[in-house]
Amino acid sequence: MRTALRRTALSLSALTLTTAGTLSIVSPAHAAANFTIPGVCGSSYHEVHSETRSGYNKTSDGWGTVIYIKFGYSPSTGKNCAFVQKSTTNYSYGEASGLSIALRRKSDSAYAYNGGSFKYYAGPVYLSAPHTCISADGWDDWAGSWSTGWYACG
């Protein structure tokens, strides 16, 4: 009986240590650095384009990537999706600060917008754009205003 209790206690101790180790590995800051098109836009979306913008950041030389702009497309919905994500070297990464994205359709200037004060990313925004180009523009406190070129024309 004592041996069985000791084994149970040891098993519970090991489980607690394993759980504690797992929780420390998957911290919110670490998870936020790995946003993907399927994870943010939906499982039917795949990444079709991405860009970066530079600005003053936490690297040793003080300059580098501060945001990632990611574009996705879903063949099943026929829609484009986009979001803008802060880099982990962005001074406001993990803190609420100004961030926005507008996904634009070239043929008629229609757009989808998301902006405000965000810790990690703005968006997703969705827009159907058959047979025309799309672009995105927005704002980040460390990159300033930014704009992509037209792409995915067709």
C-alpha positions as CSV (number, residue, x, y, z in Angstrom):
1,M,0.0,0.0,0.0
2,R,2.8,2.4,0.9
3,T,4.6,1.7,-2.3
4,A,1.5,2.4,-4.4
5,L,1.0,5.7,-2.5
6,R,4.7,6.7,-3.1
7,R,4.4,5.9,-6.8
8,T,1.2,8.0,-7.1
9,A,2.9,10.9,-5.3
10,L,6.0,10.6,-7.5
11,S,3.8,10.5,-10.7
12,L,1.8,13.6,-9.6
13,S,5.1,15.4,-8.9
14,A,6.4,14.6,-12.3
15,L,3.1,15.6,-13.9
16,T,3.3,19.0,-12.1
17,L,6.8,19.6,-13.2
18,T,6.0,18.6,-16.8
19,T,2.9,20.9,-16.8
20,A,5.0,23.8,-15.3
21,G,7.6,23.3,-18.0
22,T,5.1,23.2,-20.8
23,L,3.4,26.4,-19.5
24,S,6.7,28.3,-19.4
25,I,7.6,27.2,-23.0
26,V,4.3,28.4,-24.5
27,S,4.2,31.9,-23.1
28,P,1.9,34.5,-24.7
29,A,4.9,36.5,-26.1
30,H,6.4,33.4,-27.7
31,A,3.0,32.3,-29.2
32,A,2.3,35.8,-30.6
33,A,5.6,35.8,-32.6
34,N,4.3,32.9,-34.7
35,F,1.0,34.2,-36.2
36,T,0.3,32.6,-39.5
37,I,-2.2,33.2,-42.3
38,P,-4.2,30.0,-41.6
39,G,-4.1,30.8,-37.8
40,V,-5.4,34.4,-38.1
41,C,-7.5,34.3,-41.3
42,G,-8.8,30.8,-41.2
43,S,-7.8,27.3,-42.1
44,S,-8.8,27.6,-45.8
45,Y,-6.4,30.5,-46.3
46,H,-2.8,30.2,-47.5
47,E,-0.1,32.8,-47.6
48,V,0.4,34.4,-51.0
49,H,2.6,37.4,-50.1
50,S,4.4,39.1,-47.2
51,E,6.4,42.2,-46.7
52,T,8.3,43.9,-43.9
53,R,8.8,47.5,-42.8
54,S,11.7,48.8,-40.9
55,G,11.9,51.4,-38.2
56,Y,13.6,52.2,-34.9
57,N,13.6,49.0,-32.8
58,K,15.2,47.1,-30.0
59,T,18.1,45.6,-32.0
60,S,21.7,46.4,-31.1
61,D,22.0,49.0,-33.9
62,G,18.5,50.4,-33.2
63,W,17.1,49.9,-36.7
64,G,15.4,47.0,-38.4
65,T,12.1,45.2,-39.0
66,V,9.2,46.5,-36.9
67,I,6.2,45.0,-38.7
68,Y,5.3,42.1,-41.0
69,I,2.4,42.5,-43.5
70,K,0.9,39.2,-44.5
71,F,-1.6,38.4,-47.3
72,G,-3.6,35.3,-47.8
73,Y,-6.1,33.9,-50.2
74,S,-8.8,31.2,-49.8
75,P,-9.8,29.4,-53.0
76,S,-12.9,28.1,-51.2
77,T,-14.2,31.6,-50.3
78,G,-12.6,33.5,-53.1
79,K,-11.5,36.2,-50.7
80,N,-8.2,37.8,-49.8
81,C,-7.2,38.3,-46.2
82,A,-4.5,40.5,-44.7
83,F,-3.1,41.5,-41.3
84,V,-0.1,43.5,-40.0
85,Q,1.9,42.0,-37.1
86,K,4.5,43.7,-34.8
87,S,7.9,42.1,-34.8
88,T,9.3,41.0,-31.5
89,T,11.9,43.8,-31.7
90,N,9.2,46.4,-32.1
91,Y,9.3,48.6,-28.9
92,S,5.5,48.3,-28.5
93,Y,5.5,44.5,-29.0
94,G,3.1,43.0,-26.4
95,E,1.8,46.5,-25.4
96,A,-1.2,48.2,-26.8
97,S,-0.3,50.8,-29.4
98,G,-1.5,52.3,-32.6
99,L,-1.6,49.8,-35.5
100,S,-3.9,49.6,-38.6
101,I,-4.3,47.9,-41.9
102,A,-6.6,48.6,-44.9
103,L,-6.8,46.1,-47.7
104,R,-7.7,47.8,-51.0
105,R,-9.1,46.6,-54.3
106,K,-7.8,48.5,-57.4
107,S,-10.8,48.2,-59.7
108,D,-13.1,50.4,-57.6
109,S,-11.1,51.5,-54.5
110,A,-13.2,49.3,-52.2
111,Y,-11.4,48.5,-48.9
112,A,-11.6,46.6,-45.6
113,Y,-10.1,48.3,-42.5
114,N,-9.1,47.4,-39.0
115,G,-7.3,49.8,-36.7
116,G,-6.9,50.8,-33.1
117,S,-4.6,50.0,-30.2
118,F,-3.3,46.4,-30.4
119,K,-0.6,44.3,-28.6
120,Y,0.4,42.0,-31.5
121,Y,-1.5,42.5,-34.7
122,A,-4.3,44.4,-36.5
123,G,-6.7,42.6,-38.7
124,P,-7.6,40.3,-40.2
125,V,-9.4,42.1,-42.9
126,Y,-11.1,40.4,-45.8
127,L,-11.9,41.5,-49.4
128,S,-13.1,39.8,-52.5
129,A,-11.1,41.0,-55.5
130,P,-11.6,38.9,-58.6
131,H,-9.7,40.0,-61.7
132,T,-8.1,43.0,-60.1
133,C,-5.1,43.9,-58.0
134,I,-5.0,44.4,-54.2
135,S,-2.7,46.4,-51.9
136,A,-2.5,47.3,-48.3
137,D,-1.6,50.4,-46.3
138,G,-1.7,51.4,-42.6
139,W,0.1,52.7,-39.6
140,D,2.4,51.5,-36.9
141,D,3.8,53.7,-34.2
142,W,7.4,52.7,-35.0
143,A,7.2,52.3,-38.8
144,G,4.9,55.3,-39.4
145,S,2.5,55.1,-42.4
146,W,3.3,52.4,-44.8
147,S,1.9,51.1,-48.1
148,T,2.5,48.0,-50.3
149,G,2.4,48.0,-54.0
150,W,-0.3,46.5,-56.1
151,Y,0.0,42.7,-56.5
152,A,-2.1,39.6,-57.1
153,C,-3.4,41.2,-60.3
154,G,-5.5,38.8,-62.3
